[in-house]
Amino acid sequence: MFIKLNLKMPVSPTNRDEVAKAELELRIRQVKAIELFRKYVPGCEKAFIARTSPQLCIRRGRLIACDYDITLSDVLEGRHFDDDVMVYGFHDSAPRLQIKNGGTYGIPYRALRVTGIDNLLAAGMMITSNHDAHMSTRNTVSCMGQGQAAGTAAALCAGKNCGTRELPYANLRKALENDSVYFES
Ligand SMILES: Cc1cc2nc3c(=O)[nH]c(=O)nc-3n(C[C@H](O)[C@H](O)[C@H](O)COP(=O)(O)OP(=O)(O)OC[C@H]3O[C@@H](n4cnc5c(N)ncnc54)[C@H](O)[C@@H]3O)c2cc1C
C-alpha cells in the first residue's frame, strides 16, 4: 500500500537549507505515521515502511519556461496546434474539468522547447505553469508521450546535425507517426 503523507509545508524548493530541514521533518513524520498505523489500524500491527520517496519533491515547486505554455483553455477546449507531437484527453479533476466533447488536445513541439536556450527540450511535469492545465499534462501517459517526442526530436536533430529550433516539424511528425503515435482529435 502506498501512503501519501500530503502535508503542506511552507518551504521554497529553491532554498537548499529549508528543503533539507523539511526533508528531515517529513522523515520523522513517516516514522510517526507507521506507529499510528500499527497502533490504531486493525490488521496493520506488523506494518513497516518498505520504501520511501528518495527526496522531497514539491508539486509544481520548479517549472521550466518553454516557448509555449499550455493554458487551461487549450486543454478544456480541446485545442490542437500546427506542431502537435501528441494528443491527450484526460484531466485529473474530471468531471469538474474535462476536455470538450470527450476529445483530446494537442501538446505542441514548442511547448517542449526551453525558452532562451537552444538544443534543450523539456518533457513531463515541469512544463505548463497553470495549475489546472498542469493537472492534465502532468499525468504519466502525457509525460510519456512528451518524452517520446523530445527523444525523437533529439535523435532527428543529431541525425540531421541541426538545432532543436531548426528541425522541420514534418520530419518529426512523420517519425512519430511511423512509431504509431496517436494523433486523432
Ligand atoms: C504519489 C504520486 C501519485 C501519483 N499518481 C498518479 C496517477 O495515479 N496517475 C498519473 O497519471 N499520474 C500520477 N502522478 C503524477 C505522475 O506520476 C508524475 O507527474 C509523472 O510521473 C512525472 O513524470 P516526469 O517524467 O516529469 O518526472 P519523473 O517521473 O519524476 O521522472 C524524472 C526522472 O528523472 C530522474 N532524475 C532526477 N534528477 C536526475 C539527475 N540529476 N540525473 C538523472 N536522473 C535524474 C528521477 O530519478 C526520475 O526517474 C502521481 C505522482 C505522485 C508523486
The ligand as a Gaussian input file, in Angstrom:
#p B3LYP/6-31G(d) Opt

LIG

0 1
 C        2.374000       9.971000      -5.098000
 C        2.033000      10.304000      -6.543000
 C        0.938000       9.699000      -7.138000
 C        0.648000       9.954000      -8.463000
 N       -0.413000       9.319000      -9.052000
 C       -0.594000       9.428000     -10.381000
 C       -1.605000       8.652000     -11.047000
 O       -2.338000       7.879000     -10.426000
 N       -1.741000       8.797000     -12.398000
 C       -0.950000       9.633000     -13.123000
 O       -1.085000       9.679000     -14.346000
 N       -0.002000      10.389000     -12.521000
 C        0.206000      10.297000     -11.171000
 N        1.169000      11.044000     -10.546000
 C        1.888000      12.062000     -11.341000
 C        2.928000      11.458000     -12.235000
 O        3.459000      10.276000     -11.664000
 C        4.056000      12.480000     -12.449000
 O        3.537000      13.744000     -12.780000
 C        4.940000      11.994000     -13.613000
 O        5.470000      10.715000     -13.323000
 C        6.048000      12.963000     -13.867000
 O        6.854000      12.439000     -14.880000
 P        8.230000      13.112000     -15.225000
 O        8.828000      12.279000     -16.310000
 O        8.043000      14.575000     -15.463000
 O        9.088000      13.006000     -13.877000
 P        9.557000      11.722000     -13.071000
 O        8.646000      10.559000     -13.313000
 O        9.782000      12.197000     -11.668000
 O       10.933000      11.374000     -13.781000
 C       12.090000      12.137000     -13.553000
 C       13.244000      11.161000     -13.527000
 O       14.468000      11.885000     -13.533000
 C       15.343000      11.286000     -12.609000
 N       16.314000      12.298000     -12.213000
 C       16.155000      13.366000     -11.416000
 N       17.281000      14.064000     -11.297000
 C       18.179000      13.431000     -12.069000
 C       19.541000      13.680000     -12.379000
 N       20.191000      14.730000     -11.872000
 N       20.160000      12.836000     -13.219000
 C       19.493000      11.773000     -13.766000
 N       18.208000      11.491000     -13.499000
 C       17.569000      12.318000     -12.671000
 C       14.454000      10.818000     -11.466000
 O       15.082000       9.799000     -10.722000
 C       13.248000      10.298000     -12.249000
 O       13.367000       8.951000     -12.624000
 C        1.481000      10.829000      -9.212000
 C        2.578000      11.439000      -8.600000
 C        2.847000      11.174000      -7.279000
 C        4.066000      11.824000      -6.652000

